[in-house]
């Protein structure tokens, strides 16, 4: 009897997991009359891109220098100059829901994350338990020939399933990621984090200069380098979600010294708002929009209106002088 193996190119890419291919060899009456054939995995298309997805927690357009904010971000600015810049990403006002929508491509209520994992209610849309009917982008890419990894914050595992006892099907390694290095929950210490490698709890390095962000970057670089050294033509998908910017605000000493006094409360911070609003608005204006997009001009007017309102609120609520002489500035 001879059976023909189903070609991977004819697989229906809209349905995963793919069915097991039929046996492509031949089974005769004896071994010498038989021909073996191993099942083939679906491979990524030739030239498939490597993907690095970076999610920054609790940061807005008015903070980063790349979008007009007062915090210098030279590397992001350099990347933005030669990249597509999108301004209509839909955030959902909280950590877990935005991440669930980003990773699954679905409305956050459809995948159970109408709120953060710690605030689940046990009702549909709010139980914070990712259903097995919703695959993550990592699951899709893994089944299509990618290596996949998650570094940093995992806020999409139900709170009652996040201990070392599991179950682990809703941990990153159960949601389609082949490797995970990071922490569970909304936040952790940046100096002494509660870390996991895959599903195993591990201790952070005993280093007085340790900081979680640098550790995550180093781990990601090591993983990418190792993956490319073994299979240089195989694409990767790396999801990097740092714990920085989100509370607790554990800033390394070198950065605290560098920005000392620049963001003190009161007059100095308030004085920055008008210039930040103008810079942010200028950044939005630089991004080309389609002439056929009826919302383009309306978005620009809305951005300007929101910034004017923010400035007026600042004038009403801020003190005339800053708390200390070293940060004294004109009233805004």
C-alpha positions in Angstrom: 0.0 0.0 0.0 1.3 3.5 -0.9 0.0 6.7 0.7 0.9 10.2 -0.4 2.0 12.7 2.2 0.1 15.9 2.3 2.2 18.8 1.2 2.9 21.5 3.8 2.3 24.1 1.1 -1.3 23.0 0.8 -2.0 23.2 4.5 -4.9 25.5 5.4 -3.0 28.2 7.3 -6.2 29.5 8.7 -6.7 26.4 10.9 -4.3 25.3 13.6 -3.0 23.0 14.8 -2.4 21.4 11.5 -3.6 17.8 10.9 -1.0 15.2 11.0 0.3 14.5 7.5 -0.3 11.1 6.0 2.5 8.7 5.6 4.5 9.4 2.4 6.6 6.3 2.3 5.8 2.7 1.3 5.2 -0.3 3.5 5.9 -3.6 1.7 5.9 -7.2 2.9 9.5 -7.0 4.0 11.8 -4.3 5.2 13.8 -4.2 1.9 10.5 -3.6 0.0 9.5 -0.7 2.3 10.5 2.9 2.2 10.5 5.0 5.3 9.4 8.7 5.5 9.4 11.0 8.5 6.6 13.5 8.9 7.7 17.0 8.0 7.1 20.1 10.1 5.6 23.2 8.6 8.4 25.7 8.0 8.4 29.5 7.9 8.3 31.0 4.4 11.6 31.9 2.8 12.6 35.4 3.9 10.1 35.5 6.8 11.1 38.4 9.1 12.4 38.3 12.6 10.0 40.0 15.0 10.9 41.9 18.2 7.8 43.2 19.9 8.5 45.6 22.8 5.7 46.7 25.1 6.4 49.6 27.5 4.2 49.7 30.6 2.3 52.8 31.7 4.0 55.3 29.4 2.2 57.9 27.2 3.1 60.1 24.2 3.8 63.0 26.5 6.7 61.2 28.3 9.1 59.8 25.7 11.3 62.1 23.7 10.6 60.2 20.5 7.0 61.5 20.6 7.7 65.0 21.9 8.1 64.3 25.6 10.9 65.6 27.9 12.6 62.2 28.5 15.4 61.7 25.9 15.0 58.5 23.9 17.8 58.7 21.3 17.7 55.1 20.2 13.9 55.1 19.8 14.1 58.3 17.9 16.7 56.9 15.5 14.5 53.9 14.9 11.4 56.0 14.4 13.1 58.0 11.7 13.4 55.0 9.5 10.3 53.1 10.5 6.5 53.3 10.1 4.9 55.1 13.0 1.4 54.1 14.0 -0.8 56.4 16.1 -4.0 54.4 16.4 -3.0 51.5 18.6 -6.0 50.8 20.9 -5.1 50.6 24.5 -7.6 49.4 27.1 -6.5 51.5 30.1 -5.1 48.6 32.1 -2.2 46.2 31.9 -3.8 42.8 31.4 -6.5 43.8 28.9 -4.1 45.6 26.6 -1.7 42.6 26.6 -4.5 40.1 26.0 -5.7 42.1 23.0 -2.2 42.6 21.7 -1.2 38.9 22.0 -4.4 37.4 20.6 -5.6 40.1 18.1 -9.0 40.0 19.7 -11.2 42.3 21.8 -10.0 41.9 25.4 -13.5 41.0 26.6 -13.7 38.1 24.1 -10.7 36.5 25.7 -11.8 37.1 29.3 -9.7 40.2 30.2 -12.1 43.0 30.8 -10.0 43.9 33.8 -6.6 43.1 35.3 -5.9 39.5 36.5 -6.1 40.5 40.2 -9.6 42.0 39.7 -11.3 39.1 38.0 -15.0 38.7 38.8 -15.8 35.2 37.6 -18.2 36.4 34.9 -17.9 36.1 31.1 -15.5 38.6 29.7 -14.0 39.3 33.2 -12.8 35.9 34.4 -9.2 36.6 33.3 -8.7 33.0 32.0 -7.6 33.0 28.4 -9.8 30.5 26.6 -8.3 27.7 24.6 -10.3 28.9 21.6 -8.1 32.0 21.3 -4.5 31.3 20.2 -1.8 33.9 20.8 0.4 35.2 18.0 3.2 33.1 19.4 1.2 29.9 19.1 0.4 30.7 15.4 4.1 31.6 14.6 5.5 28.5 16.5 3.3 26.2 14.4 4.5 28.0 11.3 8.2 27.5 11.9 9.2 30.3 14.2 11.2 30.2 17.5 9.3 32.2 20.1 10.2 33.7 23.5 8.7 36.0 26.1 10.9 38.2 28.3 9.6 40.3 31.3 6.1 40.9 32.7 3.4 38.3 32.4 0.0 39.7 33.5 -2.2 37.3 31.7 -2.1 34.2 33.9 -5.0 33.9 36.4 -3.9 35.1 39.8 -4.9 31.7 41.4 -2.8 29.8 38.8 0.4 31.9 39.1 2.2 30.0 41.8 5.0 27.4 41.3 2.3 24.7 41.7 0.5 25.7 38.4 -1.4 24.6 36.5 0.8 25.9 33.7 -1.4 25.9 30.6 -2.1 29.6 30.9 1.6 30.5 31.6 3.6 31.9 28.6 5.0 28.4 27.8 1.4 27.1 27.7 0.2 30.0 25.5 2.5 29.1 22.6 5.8 30.6 23.7 8.7 28.2 23.7 10.7 30.1 26.3 9.8 32.4 29.2 12.1 34.5 31.4 10.3 37.1 33.6 7.8 37.5 36.4 4.1 36.9 37.0 1.6 39.6 38.1 1.3 43.3 37.8 4.6 44.3 39.3 7.8 43.2 41.1 10.9 44.7 42.6 13.3 45.8 39.9 16.3 45.1 42.3 15.1 41.8 43.8 12.5 40.4 41.4 10.6 37.2 41.8 11.7 35.5 38.6 10.7 32.4 36.7 12.5 30.6 33.9 9.8 28.8 32.0 7.9 27.4 35.0 10.8 27.2 37.5 11.3 29.9 40.1 14.8 31.2 40.2 16.8 33.7 42.2 18.0 37.0 40.7 21.8 37.4 40.5 23.4 38.5 43.8 24.8 41.8 42.4 24.5 45.2 44.1 24.3 46.8 40.7 21.6 44.4 39.4 18.5 45.8 37.7 15.8 43.8 36.1 15.6 45.7 32.8 19.3 45.1 32.1 18.8 41.5 33.0 15.9 41.1 30.6 17.8 42.7 27.8 20.8 40.5 28.3 18.6 37.4 28.4 16.9 38.4 25.2 20.1 39.0 23.4 21.5 35.7 24.6 18.4 33.8 23.4 18.4 35.5 20.0 22.2 34.9 19.6 21.9 31.3 20.6 18.9 30.7 18.3 20.6 32.4 15.3 23.9 30.5 15.8 22.2 27.2 15.6 19.5 28.0 12.9 20.5 31.3 11.2 17.7 31.0 8.6 15.0 30.2 11.1 13.0 33.4 12.1 12.2 34.3 15.7 9.5 36.2 17.5 10.6 37.8 20.8 8.1 39.5 23.0 9.8 42.0 25.4 7.6 43.5 28.2 9.8 45.2 30.8 8.6 46.0 34.3 10.1 49.4 34.1 8.1 52.7 34.1 5.3 50.7 35.9 5.4 50.8 39.7 7.5 50.2 41.7 9.6 53.0 40.3 13.0 51.5 41.0 15.4 53.6 39.0 19.2 52.8 38.9 21.4 55.3 40.7 23.1 56.4 37.5 19.7 57.5 36.0 18.5 59.1 39.2 21.7 61.3 39.3 21.3 62.1 35.6 17.8 63.5 35.9 18.0 64.9 39.4 15.7 67.9 39.8 14.3 67.8 36.3 10.9 66.4 37.3 10.3 67.8 40.7 6.7 68.5 41.6 5.2 71.9 41.3 6.3 74.8 39.0 9.1 73.0 37.2 7.1 70.1 36.1 4.1 72.3 35.2 6.4 74.6 33.2 7.3 71.7 31.0 3.7 71.0 29.9 3.2 73.6 27.2 6.5 72.8 25.5 5.8 69.1 25.8 2.3 69.6 24.3 3.7 71.6 21.3 6.4 69.0 20.7 4.0 66.1 20.9 1.6 67.8 18.5 4.4 68.5 16.1 5.3 64.8 16.2 1.8 63.8 15.3 1.8 66.3 12.4 4.9 64.8 11.0 3.2 61.5 10.5 1.7 61.2 7.0 -2.0 60.4 6.8 -4.1 59.3 3.9 -6.0 62.2 2.2 -9.0 59.9 2.1 -9.0 59.5 5.9 -11.8 61.7 7.1 -10.6 61.3 10.7 -7.1 62.7 10.0 -7.9 66.4 10.6 -10.3 65.6 13.4 -7.6 63.7 15.2 -5.2 66.6 15.0 -7.8 69.0 16.3 -8.7 66.6 19.1 -5.0 66.3 20.1 -4.6 70.1 20.2 -7.8 70.5 22.2 -6.8 67.9 24.8 -3.4 69.6 25.3 -4.9 73.0 25.7 -7.3 71.7 28.3 -4.4 70.0 30.1 -2.5 73.3 30.1 -5.5 75.2 31.5 -5.9 72.6 34.3 -2.2 73.0 35.1 -2.6 76.8 35.4 -5.5 76.4 37.8 -3.9 73.7 40.1 -0.2 74.4 40.2 1.6 76.6 42.8 3.1 79.9 41.8 6.5 78.8 42.9 8.2 75.4 43.3 8.8 74.0 46.8 12.6 74.7 46.8 14.7 77.6 45.5 16.8 75.2 43.4 13.7 74.3 41.3 12.1 77.8 41.2 10.4 78.6 37.9 7.8 80.9 36.5 4.2 80.2 37.0 2.6 78.3 34.2 
